[in-house]
Amino acid sequence: MAHKTISLDLAAYDALRARRLAPDESFSRVVLRLSAHAPQSASGSALVDKLLADGESLWFPPEEELDRLDAIQASPRPRRDRRREA
C-alpha cells in the first residue's frame, strides 16, 4: 500500500490522537473512520454550507458589477517597464 507523509501542528495531532478508539488504532484508520461520517457538502463548499447552517447570509455583488469586473480583467493593460522607471 502506498503511503503519504503529512505534517500536523501539535493541536491537530492531539485532537486526532484523542479520537482513536484504541491505543493501537492507526491514524489512517481514524481519518478514514471520521471522514466516512462527515456530511457531504450540498453546495460543493463546506465553508458555504457551514455559514448557511449557522444562519449567516451570503452577499454577492449585483450582476452588473460582476460584468464590470469581468471586463476589467479581460482588457489588456500596458506592461510596466520597471527598469526604465528606476
C-alpha positions in Angstrom: 0.0 0.0 0.0 1.3 3.5 -0.9 1.9 6.0 1.9 1.9 9.8 2.2 3.6 11.8 4.9 1.7 14.7 6.3 2.5 17.4 8.8 0.2 18.3 11.7 0.6 21.0 14.2 0.6 19.7 17.8 -3.1 20.7 18.5 -4.2 18.7 15.4 -2.1 15.8 16.4 -3.5 15.7 19.9 -7.1 16.0 18.5 -6.6 13.2 16.1 -4.9 11.0 18.8 -7.8 11.7 21.1 -10.3 10.3 18.5 -8.6 6.9 18.4 -10.9 4.1 19.7 -7.9 2.0 20.9 -4.3 2.9 21.6 -3.2 0.7 18.6 -5.7 2.2 16.1 -3.6 3.8 13.3 -4.1 7.4 12.4 -5.0 6.2 8.9 -7.9 4.3 10.3 -9.0 7.2 12.4 -9.0 9.6 9.4 -11.0 7.1 7.3 -13.5 6.4 10.1 -14.1 10.1 10.8 -14.3 11.1 7.1 -16.8 8.3 6.4 -19.2 10.1 8.8 -18.5 13.6 7.6 -21.5 15.2 5.9 -21.2 15.7 2.2 -21.3 19.3 1.1 -24.6 20.2 -0.7 -23.1 23.3 -2.4 -19.7 21.9 -3.1 -18.2 24.2 -0.5 -18.1 23.1 3.1 -17.4 26.7 4.2 -20.6 28.0 2.4 -22.6 25.1 3.9 -21.3 25.9 7.4 -22.1 29.7 7.0 -25.6 28.9 5.8 -26.2 26.4 8.6 -25.0 29.0 11.2 -27.6 31.4 9.8 -25.1 33.7 8.0 -26.3 35.4 4.9 -24.1 35.4 1.8 -23.8 38.6 -0.2 -22.9 38.5 -3.9 -22.4 41.6 -6.0 -25.1 42.6 -8.5 -24.7 41.1 -12.0 -23.8 44.5 -13.4 -20.8 44.7 -11.0 -19.6 41.2 -11.9 -19.8 42.1 -15.6 -17.8 45.3 -15.0 -15.1 43.4 -13.1 -15.0 40.7 -15.8 -14.5 43.5 -18.4 -11.6 45.0 -16.4 -9.9 41.6 -16.1 -10.4 40.8 -19.8 -8.9 44.2 -21.0 -5.2 44.2 -21.7 -3.1 46.5 -19.6 0.1 48.1 -20.7 3.1 46.4 -19.2 5.3 48.5 -16.9 9.0 48.5 -17.5 10.3 48.8 -14.0 13.9 49.1 -15.3 13.1 52.4 -17.1 11.2 53.7 -14.1 14.2 53.3 -11.7 
